[in-house]
Amino acid sequence: MSVPARLIGGWKKLLGLMSAWLLALAPASAGLGLDEAQLKAAFIYRFAQFTQWPGPAAAEFSYCVVGSPVLREAMASLAQKPHLASVVRVRSVSEPAQAQGCQVLVLGLSERSELLRWQLALGAEPVLVVGDSAEAFRAGVCIALMVEPNGLAFRINHSEAKRRGLNLSSQMLKLAREVK
């Protein structure tokens, strides 16, 4: 019995996606030539690719970064990567009101009160909120990146993503260290 070509193509695509994720999950010290901020930027780009926002696709896609100039600099290259939107921006924001129109908000903050302040200000807006610490995950961001002894890992708060109207890919959910 032969397997239909469309199924084989689908499996090849899935394997390719998984390979890309596994490369990104490799420890930063494994000779990839990426520093921590560049590796985090690569993860954030993948998170955006594997997230579906409600409504029609926006003409402009914005990555917004709070509190981490090094990560903001590493993310600057994302504007040149392929996206569904014709215009991609990476910008720094310092106040929650400036986050209006962001599809991805990266909180490079460690204080719980600040993390909560930003999330409360966003309400239920369809923004993929990404934190870069265990404290961010405890504060309820959609996705938290964390440096672990074996490299970079991420945890997903699927309930928060759904509350914001975001649909996260099942492939991404399978690769997360923890999903709640």
N, C-alpha and C positions, 0 to 999 in steps of 0.2 A: 504494500500500500504506500503510495507516495504522499508526501506532505505538500500542501499547496504552497506556491511560491510566496504568496502574501504572508503566510505564517513564518516562513523562513526569513523573509525580509524583516518582519517584526521582531523576531528573536535576535537577528543580527544588530538591529538598531538598539534593542534593549541591552545587549552585551556591550555595545559601544558606549552607551550611556553609563553603564556600570563601570566599565574600565576607566572612563574619565573621572568618575567619582572616586574610584579606588586610588587613582593617581593623586587626586586632591587630598585624600585621607592619609597619604603616606606622611611619615614624620618629616618635619621641616629639615631635620639634620640628615635626611637620607640622600643628600646630594642633588636635590631638585634645583638648587640655585635660587630658591625663593626665600625671602625673609618672612617673618611671621605676618607682617602687615599685607604683603603681597599674597600670601596664602589665604588670609582671611578675605581679601578682596576677591580672589578666585571663587571661594565658597559663596560669597554673597551674590556674585554674578550667577552662579549655578542655582542658588535659591530663587532668584528672580525668574530664571528660565523654567523652573519647575513649579511656579505659582501661577494661578489663574485668578485675575481680578474680575469683579462683577462688571456687567455692562460692556459697552463697546470698548475696544482698545483705544487708549489715549494717543493723541498725535505726538505728545512729548512724554518721555519716561524720565523720572527724576530719582536719583539716589541722593539721599540727604544724610550727612554725617554730623553728629553732635560730639564734641569733646575729644576728638582724636585727630590732630593734624597729620600724624604719620599715616593713619589708615585712610584719611581723606586723600592724601597724596598718592597712596598706592592704588586707590580706587579711580583716580583720574583717567587711567587707561581704559576703564569700562565704557567711556563715551565712544570709543572707536570700535568696540566689539559689536557683533550683529545683535540686533533687537528687533522686535516687531514694530516698535515706534520709529518714526523717521528721525526724530530729534531725541538725543539722550544727554542728560545733564548730570553732573556730579557736583554737589555744592555743600558748603558748610552752613549749618544753621546754629543759632545760639539761643533762640527762644521758640517755644512750641508753636506760636502763631506763624512762624516762618516755615513750618513743616506742611502747611496746606499745599496740596498739589504734589506731594512726594508719594511715590509708589513704594519705595523702600526707605525706611528710616533706621539708620545705624546709630545705636546709643553706645558711645564709647565712654560710658559713665560707670562709676563703681558704687556710688552712694544710693542706697535704696530709696531715699526720699526723692532724689532727683529722677531716678528711673520711673517712679510712680507718678511724679508731676508731669512728665512728658506723656506718659500713657493716658493719664486722666484727661489731659488737654486734647488729645486726639479723639477721645470718645470712641465711637464705633466706626470711625473712618476706615475705608479699605486700604490700610497701610500695612505692609509687611514690616513689623518692628523686629529688628535684629539687635541683640546685645552681645557683648564680647566677654561675659564673665558668668560664673555660677550664680552670682547675686542677681544678675539680670534675669536669669531663668526663674529664680525664686520670686522675683518681682513681677513675673507674668508676661515677659516678651514672647512673641511668636516663636522665635528661634534664638537660641543662645549658642555662640561659639565658645569653646573652652580649650585651653591648652592643657593637654594631659601628658604624662610621661612618654607615651608612645606617639605623640603628635597632636594634631588638631582634631577635635570631635565636635559634634553639635547635638543639641537636644531641642525637641520641638514641643511647643504647647499647642497641640492641635485644636483644643477647645477655644483658645484665644484667636487663632487664625480663622476658625469658622465664625466666631462672633463678629469678626471684622469683615465677613463675607468673602474670605479668601479660600480658594480650593488648592490644597497642596497635593502634589503628585504622590501617588502611592509608592513610587520608586524612592522618592526622597524620604518618606516616612520609614521605609524598610532600612535605610542606611543610617538613620538617626541612632545615637547611643541610647536615647530615651524618648518616648512619646507619651505625653499625658494629655 
